[in-house]
């Protein structure tokens, strides 16, 4: 599964992390490996590295919440700048 320039090393590392941890880091829910998502703690866009210590394994619900929280934070910063 390649997205946005993620390479073969990312694929291998994320597969290995999902195999080692078959549950969500946030809610603890046990999820089939293929349904788990690897999420960068420090986003790649902010120079977050593709290394295990910067990645958490999440279920889809928690992964979506993480990204929504990121969007909410950005929107609140934009609103503050407009004041």
TORTI-835512 format. One record per residue (C-alpha): z, x, y; residue in three letters; residue number from 1. Coordinates in nm, 4 decimals, m for minus. Each point is the difference from the previous one (the first is absolute). Example, Ala and Ser with C-alpha at 12.3 -4.5 7.8 and 13.67 -1.06 7.14 Angstrom:
TORTI-835512
         Z         X         Y  code  pos
    0.7800    1.2300   m0.4500   ALA    1
   m0.0660    0.1370    0.3440   SER    2
end
This chain:
TORTI-835512
         Z         X         Y  code  pos
    0.0000    0.0000    0.0000   UNK    1
   m0.1206    0.1882    0.3111   UNK    2
    0.0576   m0.1234    0.3501   UNK    3
   m0.0498    0.1425    0.3469   UNK    4
   m0.0674    0.3561   m0.1021   UNK    5
    0.2740    0.0318   m0.2577   UNK    6
   m0.1168    0.2547   m0.2535   UNK    7
    0.0349    0.0719   m0.3681   UNK    8
    0.3330    0.1773    0.0479   UNK    9
    0.1437   m0.3159    0.1609   UNK   10
   m0.1302   m0.2091   m0.2888   UNK   11
    0.1672    0.2290   m0.2541   UNK   12
    0.3289    0.0201    0.1884   UNK   13
    0.0241   m0.3740    0.0651   UNK   14
   m0.0808   m0.0774   m0.3639   UNK   15
    0.2700    0.2425   m0.1145   UNK   16
    0.2579   m0.1465    0.2411   UNK   17
   m0.0741   m0.3545   m0.1177   UNK   18
    0.0358    0.1094   m0.3629   UNK   19
    0.3318    0.1741    0.0676   UNK   20
    0.1403   m0.2950    0.1941   UNK   21
   m0.1129   m0.3413   m0.1302   UNK   22
    0.2020   m0.1917    0.2617   UNK   23
    0.0050   m0.0565    0.3761   UNK   24
    0.2058    0.2455    0.2067   UNK   25
    0.0962   m0.2756    0.2447   UNK   26
    0.0844   m0.3108   m0.2030   UNK   27
    0.0434    0.1606   m0.3432   UNK   28
   m0.2395   m0.2481   m0.1617   UNK   29
   m0.1599    0.1226   m0.3225   UNK   30
   m0.3779   m0.0209    0.0408   UNK   31
   m0.2946    0.1012   m0.2214   UNK   32
   m0.1297    0.3456    0.0984   UNK   33
   m0.3361   m0.1348    0.1136   UNK   34
    0.1736   m0.2369    0.2455   UNK   35
    0.2085    0.2674    0.1744   UNK   36
   m0.1019    0.1554    0.3325   UNK   37
    0.0735    0.3490    0.1286   UNK   38
    0.0976   m0.0021    0.3674   UNK   39
    0.0315    0.2973    0.2364   UNK   40
    0.3419    0.0167    0.1681   UNK   41
   m0.1515    0.2016    0.2845   UNK   42
   m0.3499   m0.1451    0.0415   UNK   43
   m0.2984    0.2251   m0.0531   UNK   44
   m0.1087   m0.0891    0.3526   UNK   45
    0.3147    0.1738    0.1229   UNK   46
   m0.0657    0.3075   m0.2136   UNK   47
    0.2023   m0.1289   m0.2961   UNK   48
   m0.0810    0.2163   m0.3004   UNK   49
   m0.1208   m0.1171   m0.3401   UNK   50
    0.3071    0.1324   m0.1810   UNK   51
    0.2426   m0.1913   m0.2240   UNK   52
    0.2947    0.0242    0.2404   UNK   53
   m0.2066   m0.1851    0.2643   UNK   54
   m0.1019   m0.2833   m0.2321   UNK   55
    0.1885   m0.3054   m0.1248   UNK   56
   m0.1096   m0.2326   m0.2790   UNK   57
   m0.0010   m0.3654    0.1089   UNK   58
   m0.0962   m0.3406   m0.1359   UNK   59
   m0.2726   m0.1824    0.1945   UNK   60
    0.2488   m0.2232    0.1837   UNK   61
    0.2101    0.2927    0.1238   UNK   62
   m0.3112    0.2039    0.0824   UNK   63
   m0.1353   m0.2864    0.2104   UNK   64
    0.3388   m0.0272    0.1749   UNK   65
   m0.0043    0.3722    0.0812   UNK   66
   m0.3394   m0.0310    0.1652   UNK   67
    0.1019   m0.3172    0.1847   UNK   68
    0.3087    0.1795    0.1322   UNK   69
   m0.2280    0.2812    0.1237   UNK   70
   m0.2244   m0.2537    0.1784   UNK   71
    0.3014   m0.1779    0.1513   UNK   72
    0.1362    0.3299    0.1333   UNK   73
   m0.3325    0.0909    0.1581   UNK   74
   m0.0326   m0.3442    0.1593   UNK   75
    0.3518    0.0183    0.1451   UNK   76
   m0.0756    0.3430    0.1496   UNK   77
   m0.3185   m0.1357    0.1561   UNK   78
    0.1902   m0.2961    0.1483   UNK   79
    0.2600    0.2374    0.1498   UNK   80
   m0.2749    0.2113    0.1573   UNK   81
   m0.1543   m0.3055    0.1631   UNK   82
    0.3239   m0.0901    0.1815   UNK   83
end
